[in-house]
Structures are given as C-alpha cells and as structure tokens.
Amino acid sequence: MGERTAVVLFNLGGPDSLKSVRPFLLNLFSDPDIFKFPLGFLTQKLFAAVIAWRRAPEAARGYAAIGGKSPLLENTQAQAIALQFALADAGDVAVFVCMRYWSPRSREVVAELKAKGYARLVLLPLYPQYSLTTGGSSYNDFTRACRRRRYQPQIRFVRQWYDQPDYQQAIVESLRAEVKKFPDPDPARIEVLFSAHGLPRKIVDAGDPYERQIRDTYEAVRAKLGWPHTTLCYQSRVGPQEWLQPYIHDVIRAKGQAGAKQMLVYPIAFVSDHLETLYELGVLYAEQARAHGVAHYRVAPALNDHPRLIAALKKVVLQNL
C-alpha cells in the first residue's frame, strides 16, 4: 500500500424510496448501540422487525411529504464534493461518504477503500457532538467491516468537533440571515428555539457526553448572538421512557400560550437537512405552533454546504492528517 489518504464522512443515511422505509427502519432498530433489548443476541432482530413494522406507515407519510425519499444522501454528497475541493491543496486526499443504516454502508465503503489502496483514513462523523448512538455506532460498524475485510489502514477517528469556531460562526451567520425574513426582524421580538435530537436519559446518565456537548454548543452560539429569547430543547422522542428535556412540543406550547407571535427554530444537532428538519420541525411542529397562536414560524435550514461549515471540516481534517 502507498500513503494515499481518505476522509470518510459518516452520516445516518435514509431511505431512497417509500419502499425502502421499512428495511431502513429495520437496520436502525437492529443497532445494539442504540436499542438494547433483553437477550439482545437472540431477540434484537425480532424486536427490530416488530418496531419497524409498526413505525413504517407513520415514517412513510413523513417521507412522502418531503418528496418520497430522504434527501440526506444528496446533501451529504454535496458536502463531500465541497470538502474535496477545499482539500485540493492538501495532497492526495479523497473524500468518501459512508451511511450507517442505508447505502453506501460500511461494508461497501470499506471494500472500495481497500481495493483502491488507501493506507490512512480520517473518520469524520457529520455529528458535531459525540454520542455512542451516532458517531460511536458508525465507528463501531466501520471497524467491524474493516476486520471482516482484513483491512488494516491507519485510522484517525474524530470523536467530536462541536467547539470548532467556524462551525459555531456558521450557525450564527445562518440565524442572522434567517431573522431578516420575519415581519418584525428584531431578535427581541422573536423566540429562538435550538432543537437537538433527543436521547434517552439513561444513556446520558451512563456517561454519554452528548447532552453536555449540545449545551456547550448552545451556550457558545447564544453568547455570540447576544439575543434575549433563546431556549434549548429536544425533539424526536421514541417510546415511553424519559428522554432529554425540555421536549420541543412543550416549549412551543408554553411560548405560544405566553403570547409569542414569531418563532425561529434552529436544528442545532444537525448539519444536513433530512426528515427531522424538513418534516418534523418544518411541518409537524409548524402546525402545533400555529395552533398555539404563533403567527410566524420558521425553521432555519441546516448548514448543508455552507462555506463556513466546509472550512470547519477542512480544518478538522488537516488537524488529523
């Protein structure tokens, strides 16, 4: 092997058609890093199949509302292309996309990397804040695929990059641009909700750093903005157990009942638009906000290929080469 280097961008993945929704959910609920069932080595697939069957119709309605598939692959590929151009002066470095629960998955990407002779890898999750359930799960799946292929490159794994200054500044610039679209663009008259994907409380209590890193991101961005009405909340709860709070639906209801007329939501844990930003925040919670008297509700887009995000990713890669 030579000294060719590859950057592998990890992301969640999403169904590429409505027919793919159920098998995508099966892959998701089969992940033992997220869902731990009793006697999981025997029951994981069975429980996953039941949950996927139950949740598929509701999930399919969401995907149908945003075009019949997840846009996550296209958005991640656009980020990879932009990062590839940004790294043009860094030598022989190529950027690949690797999805956790849908194609291209680890086994496909590892096979390609080995065939092309990449000796050094930088594994870069597109999750700025670390959790075992996101970046950790992707890393575990990827390294299992490497072992199965007898592929032994030098690996640098980027656990988190939420404190990268360009990343935080990209959020600030995005929010400042978005408030200008309100009838009254004065931040003192806008409730700003920073919405992060939720996580079961028991996972955080077991030592997962996700909640702390989300709060650190929120506090840093809030300090840069200096706006008076900001709230950190959590979305995408599944099941009856306690998740990180406050839940976004409770915050929207409380703000609406208190008289808020303008509300801006920022998806602070996501850097690529997908079902949770476009449908959950953009459709479901928009309906709830209107029902509680919020006349003007907007969701800021995820950073996607924002130039400052690409600059942040470039700097993170260079630090790990």
Beta strands, then each sheet from edge to edge (+ up, - down):
strand 1: 4-11
strand 2: 93-99
strand 3: 118-125
strand 4: 154-157
strand 5: 191-197
strand 6: 230-235
strand 7: 262-267
strand 8: 296-299
sheet 1: 2+ 1+ 3+ 4+
sheet 2: 6+ 5+ 7+ 8+
end
